[in-house]
Amino acid sequence: MLPKGANLQKIHNGNRTYAITPHLPGGFIKPDVMRKYADIAEKYHGVLKLTSAQRVMITGLKAEDIDKIWEELGMQPAMGFANCVRSIKICPGNIFCKRGKQDSIKLGMELDKLYHKKEMPSRMKFGVAGCANSCSEVHVKDIGVMGSDIGWDIYVGGTAGAHPRLANLLIEGLEYDEVIRIVDVIVQYYQKNADIERMGQFIDRVGFKKFRADVLAAFYQGVSQTTEPLVPQSAEGKVIVPVAGGLTEGTLVIGDKITEESVISDIIRVYPQTVPVFRSFGMGCLGCPSATGEALEKAAGIHGLDVKEIIAGLNKVI
């Protein structure tokens, strides 16, 4: 099992090293905290690494030191589990940047308080930018908020990684309070209707037209007039085959035993009750395109786990 709040980074000659990533809202860090980072990294022979989520990771650590390090840091882990809101990336906005149109720090910090670590059908990332330069990568975030001269624009469904997708523009020119409200509507709609899939995969499955109509109807407290079915369709009405990372159609069916060759996405599609078992082994990235497309044996090897133990645990709950 993984040490609390740590990720396995490397297995070399049988030796394992781990990394921890404390939560730093917006990437803002006081000098005394930065000194503490440096002192702890030096004391435990770790290396500091800036992450894309505006955090400072300490890597190269030993398992037996993890609890002591967390105690000395006095901080909380950035991640609770895989399928949650992992990060809210924030640009300096008009407080610190001459190009900023809106106060992205205030809005981003509020969204961080509301949603960080909130459980979701899959991993979720936010981006909040104060202008169209989009330094917080709004267009490749599950939910993106971008400032303009007249307010805030909302984007949905962006992602980077193995299957990149640019976000869809949902609505423009909102005020601060309206942003808070529509993000709540988006999150609730996603939680209620999505499977174990990223926001963009969910939108592609149901169709952006329906997604937008339903979300805006709820936002304006109206009733959606769309009659489109909640099924995978393209603009031409053709069935969309989900890419790896969504619930792909595989060969596993109910009644089959799980084996080394079983693909993770197929396992959780057929046997959703196995999700807690995966998490108990530290295999929480169930919405990750790479992880869900892997055979169980390969995924176990990457995590340094005994595939037979995992299979026994999975087959016990099906």
C-alpha positions as CSV (number, residue, x, y, z in Angstrom):
1,M,0.0,0.0,0.0
2,L,1.1,3.6,-0.7
3,P,2.2,5.8,2.2
4,K,-0.4,8.3,3.1
5,G,-0.5,11.3,0.8
6,A,2.3,9.9,-1.4
7,N,2.8,8.8,-5.0
8,L,5.1,6.0,-6.1
9,Q,7.6,7.7,-8.4
10,K,10.3,5.1,-9.2
11,I,11.3,1.5,-8.6
12,H,15.0,1.0,-9.2
13,N,16.8,-2.2,-8.2
14,G,13.9,-3.1,-5.9
15,N,14.1,0.3,-4.1
16,R,11.1,2.6,-4.2
17,T,11.0,6.3,-4.0
18,Y,8.0,8.5,-3.4
19,A,6.8,12.0,-3.9
20,I,4.4,14.2,-1.9
21,T,2.6,17.3,-3.1
22,P,1.1,19.7,-0.6
23,H,-1.8,21.9,-1.5
24,L,-0.9,25.4,-2.5
25,P,-4.0,27.3,-3.6
26,G,-3.2,29.3,-6.8
27,G,0.5,28.5,-6.4
28,F,0.9,31.4,-3.9
29,I,3.6,30.6,-1.3
30,K,5.0,32.7,1.5
31,P,8.8,32.9,2.0
32,D,8.7,31.1,5.4
33,V,6.8,28.2,3.8
34,M,9.3,28.1,0.9
35,R,12.2,27.9,3.4
36,K,10.4,25.0,5.2
37,Y,10.1,23.2,1.8
38,A,13.9,23.6,1.2
39,D,14.9,22.6,4.8
40,I,12.7,19.4,4.6
41,A,13.9,18.5,1.1
42,E,17.5,18.8,2.3
43,K,16.9,16.9,5.5
44,Y,15.3,13.9,3.8
45,H,17.5,14.0,0.6
46,G,14.5,15.0,-1.6
47,V,14.3,17.1,-4.7
48,L,11.9,20.0,-5.2
49,K,9.9,20.0,-8.5
50,L,7.5,22.7,-9.7
51,T,4.3,21.1,-11.1
52,S,2.0,22.1,-13.8
53,A,-0.8,22.6,-11.2
54,Q,1.1,25.4,-9.5
55,R,2.5,23.3,-6.7
56,V,5.8,22.3,-5.3
57,M,6.4,18.5,-5.2
58,I,9.1,16.9,-3.0
59,T,10.3,13.8,-4.7
60,G,12.9,11.1,-4.1
61,L,11.6,10.3,-0.6
62,K,11.6,7.1,1.4
63,A,8.3,5.5,2.5
64,E,9.4,5.5,6.2
65,D,9.9,9.3,6.1
66,I,6.6,10.3,4.6
67,D,4.5,10.7,7.9
68,K,7.3,12.7,9.6
69,I,7.6,15.0,6.6
70,W,3.8,15.7,6.6
71,E,4.0,16.5,10.3
72,E,6.9,18.8,9.9
73,L,5.4,20.6,6.9
74,G,2.0,21.1,8.7
75,M,0.3,21.1,5.3
76,Q,-2.4,19.0,3.6
77,P,-1.9,16.8,0.5
78,A,-3.0,18.3,-2.8
79,M,-4.9,15.2,-3.7
80,G,-7.4,13.2,-1.8
81,F,-8.1,10.5,-4.4
82,A,-8.0,10.3,-8.2
83,N,-11.5,11.1,-9.2
84,C,-11.9,14.5,-7.8
85,V,-11.2,18.2,-8.5
86,R,-7.5,18.0,-8.6
87,S,-6.5,21.6,-9.2
88,I,-7.7,25.1,-9.8
89,K,-5.0,26.9,-11.8
90,I,-5.0,30.6,-11.4
91,C,-3.2,33.4,-13.3
92,P,-2.1,36.7,-11.6
93,G,-5.1,38.6,-13.0
94,N,-5.6,42.3,-12.8
95,I,-4.0,42.4,-9.3
96,F,-0.5,41.7,-10.5
97,C,-0.7,41.7,-14.3
98,K,-0.9,44.7,-16.6
99,R,-2.9,42.7,-19.1
100,G,-5.4,41.3,-16.6
101,K,-9.1,42.3,-17.3
102,Q,-10.6,40.6,-14.2
103,D,-9.6,39.5,-10.7
104,S,-8.8,35.9,-11.3
105,I,-7.1,35.5,-7.9
106,K,-10.3,36.3,-6.0
107,L,-12.5,34.0,-8.2
108,G,-9.9,31.2,-8.4
109,M,-9.4,31.1,-4.6
110,E,-13.2,31.0,-4.1
111,L,-13.5,28.1,-6.5
112,D,-10.6,26.4,-4.8
113,K,-12.5,26.6,-1.5
114,L,-15.7,25.3,-3.0
115,Y,-14.4,22.5,-5.1
116,H,-10.8,21.3,-4.3
117,K,-10.9,17.6,-3.7
118,K,-14.6,17.4,-4.3
119,E,-15.5,13.9,-5.6
120,M,-16.3,13.7,-9.3
121,P,-17.1,10.9,-11.8
122,S,-13.5,11.3,-13.1
123,R,-10.6,13.7,-12.5
124,M,-11.4,17.3,-13.0
125,K,-9.2,20.4,-13.5
126,F,-10.2,24.1,-13.4
127,G,-8.5,27.1,-15.0
128,V,-9.1,30.7,-14.2
129,A,-7.6,33.4,-16.4
130,G,-7.9,37.1,-16.1
131,C,-7.6,37.8,-19.9
132,A,-7.6,36.1,-23.3
133,N,-3.9,35.2,-23.0
134,S,-5.2,32.3,-20.9
135,C,-2.0,31.7,-18.9
136,S,-3.9,29.2,-16.8
137,E,-4.7,27.2,-19.8
138,V,-8.5,27.6,-19.8
139,H,-9.0,25.9,-23.1
140,V,-7.5,22.6,-21.9
141,K,-9.3,22.4,-18.6
142,D,-12.6,20.6,-17.7
143,I,-14.0,23.9,-16.6
144,G,-12.3,27.1,-17.7
145,V,-13.2,30.7,-16.8
146,M,-11.6,33.6,-18.7
147,G,-11.9,37.3,-18.0
148,S,-12.8,39.9,-20.6
149,D,-13.6,43.6,-20.7
150,I,-17.3,42.8,-20.0
151,G,-17.0,39.9,-17.5
152,W,-16.3,36.2,-17.5
153,D,-16.5,33.6,-20.3
154,I,-17.1,30.0,-19.4
155,Y,-15.5,27.0,-21.2
156,V,-16.1,23.3,-20.7
157,G,-14.6,20.0,-21.7
158,G,-11.0,20.8,-22.3
159,T,-8.2,18.4,-21.7
160,A,-4.5,17.8,-22.5
161,G,-2.8,14.4,-22.2
162,A,-3.0,11.5,-24.6
163,H,-6.3,12.6,-26.1
164,P,-6.2,16.4,-26.2
165,R,-9.5,18.3,-26.6
166,L,-10.2,22.0,-26.8
167,A,-12.9,23.3,-24.6
168,N,-16.3,24.4,-25.9
169,L,-17.4,28.0,-25.2
170,L,-20.5,27.7,-23.1
171,I,-21.5,31.3,-22.3
172,E,-19.9,34.8,-22.3
173,G,-20.0,38.0,-20.2
174,L,-21.0,36.7,-16.8
175,E,-20.6,38.6,-13.6
176,Y,-18.7,37.2,-10.6
177,D,-21.7,35.8,-8.8
178,E,-23.1,34.3,-12.0
179,V,-19.8,32.4,-12.5
180,I,-20.1,30.8,-9.1
181,R,-23.7,29.8,-9.9
182,I,-23.1,28.4,-13.3
183,V,-20.0,26.4,-12.2
184,D,-22.3,24.8,-9.6
185,V,-24.8,23.9,-12.3
186,I,-22.1,22.4,-14.5
187,V,-20.7,20.4,-11.7
188,Q,-24.1,19.0,-10.5
189,Y,-25.1,18.1,-14.1
190,Y,-21.8,16.3,-14.6
191,Q,-22.0,14.5,-11.3
192,K,-25.6,13.4,-12.0
193,N,-25.2,12.2,-15.6
194,A,-21.6,11.3,-16.3
195,D,-20.0,7.9,-16.1
196,I,-16.3,7.4,-15.2
197,E,-15.2,9.8,-18.0
198,R,-13.7,13.3,-18.3
199,M,-15.9,16.3,-18.9
200,G,-15.0,16.4,-22.6
201,Q,-15.7,12.7,-23.1
202,F,-19.0,13.2,-21.4
203,I,-19.9,16.2,-23.7
204,D,-18.9,14.2,-26.8
205,R,-21.1,11.3,-25.6
206,V,-24.2,13.3,-25.0
207,G,-23.6,16.1,-27.6
208,F,-22.6,19.7,-26.8
209,K,-26.0,21.0,-28.0
210,K,-27.8,19.0,-25.3
211,F,-25.2,19.7,-22.7
212,R,-25.4,23.4,-23.3
213,A,-29.2,23.5,-23.4
214,D,-29.6,21.5,-20.2
215,V,-27.0,23.5,-18.3
216,L,-28.3,26.9,-19.4
217,A,-31.9,25.9,-18.7
218,A,-30.9,25.1,-15.1
219,F,-28.8,28.3,-14.9
220,Y,-31.7,30.4,-16.0
221,Q,-34.1,28.3,-14.0
222,G,-36.0,27.3,-17.1
223,V,-36.9,24.0,-18.6
224,S,-34.8,22.4,-21.3
225,Q,-36.7,22.2,-24.6
226,T,-34.2,19.7,-26.2
227,T,-35.5,16.3,-26.9
228,E,-32.2,14.8,-28.0
229,P,-31.5,11.5,-26.4
230,L,-28.7,11.1,-23.9
231,V,-26.7,8.8,-26.2
232,P,-23.3,9.0,-27.9
233,Q,-23.9,10.9,-31.2
234,S,-21.9,13.1,-33.5
235,A,-23.2,16.2,-35.3
236,E,-24.3,13.9,-38.2
237,G,-26.2,11.6,-35.8
238,K,-23.6,8.9,-36.0
239,V,-22.7,6.8,-33.0
240,I,-19.5,8.0,-31.3
241,V,-17.1,5.3,-30.1
242,P,-15.5,6.6,-26.9
243,V,-11.7,6.8,-26.8
244,A,-9.6,5.2,-24.1
245,G,-10.4,6.8,-20.8
246,G,-14.1,6.7,-21.3
247,L,-16.1,3.5,-20.8
248,T,-14.9,1.8,-23.9
249,E,-16.8,-1.2,-25.3
250,G,-14.6,-4.3,-24.8
251,T,-14.9,-8.0,-24.7
252,L,-15.5,-8.4,-21.0
253,V,-19.2,-9.2,-20.1
254,I,-21.0,-9.8,-16.9
255,G,-20.2,-13.2,-15.6
256,D,-16.6,-13.2,-16.8
257,K,-13.8,-13.5,-14.3
258,I,-11.1,-10.8,-14.3
259,T,-7.7,-11.8,-15.5
260,E,-4.3,-10.3,-16.1
261,E,-5.3,-9.4,-19.7
262,S,-8.5,-7.6,-18.6
263,V,-8.5,-3.9,-19.5
264,I,-9.2,-1.5,-16.7
265,S,-11.8,0.4,-18.6
266,D,-13.7,-2.8,-19.4
267,I,-13.6,-3.9,-15.8
268,I,-15.1,-0.7,-14.4
269,R,-17.7,-0.6,-17.2
270,V,-18.9,-4.1,-16.5
271,Y,-18.2,-4.2,-12.7
272,P,-18.4,-0.6,-11.3
273,Q,-18.3,-2.1,-7.8
274,T,-14.6,-2.7,-8.4
275,V,-13.7,1.0,-8.2
276,P,-13.1,1.0,-4.4
277,V,-10.9,-2.1,-4.8
278,F,-8.7,-0.3,-7.4
279,R,-8.5,2.7,-5.1
280,S,-7.5,0.5,-2.1
281,F,-4.4,-0.6,-4.0
282,G,-3.5,3.0,-4.8
283,M,-4.7,2.7,-8.4
284,G,-7.0,5.7,-8.4
285,C,-6.5,7.2,-11.9
286,L,-9.6,5.6,-13.3
287,G,-10.4,8.5,-15.5
288,C,-6.9,8.7,-17.0
289,P,-6.9,7.9,-20.7
290,S,-3.6,5.9,-20.5
291,A,-4.5,4.0,-17.3
292,T,-7.9,2.9,-18.3
293,G,-6.7,1.6,-21.6
294,E,-4.1,-0.6,-20.0
295,A,-4.3,-4.3,-19.3
296,L,-4.4,-5.0,-15.6
297,E,-1.0,-6.8,-15.6
298,K,0.7,-3.8,-17.2
299,A,-0.9,-1.3,-14.8
300,A,0.0,-3.4,-11.8
301,G,3.6,-3.5,-12.9
302,I,3.8,0.3,-13.3
303,H,2.5,0.7,-9.8
304,G,4.9,-2.0,-8.4
305,L,1.9,-4.1,-7.3
306,D,1.2,-7.9,-7.3
307,V,-1.3,-8.4,-10.0
308,K,-2.5,-11.7,-8.4
309,E,-3.5,-9.8,-5.2
310,I,-5.4,-7.2,-7.3
311,I,-7.2,-9.9,-9.3
312,A,-8.2,-11.7,-6.1
313,G,-9.6,-8.5,-4.6
314,L,-11.5,-7.6,-7.8
315,N,-13.0,-11.1,-8.4
316,K,-14.1,-11.1,-4.7
317,V,-16.6,-8.3,-5.3
318,I,-18.1,-9.3,-8.6
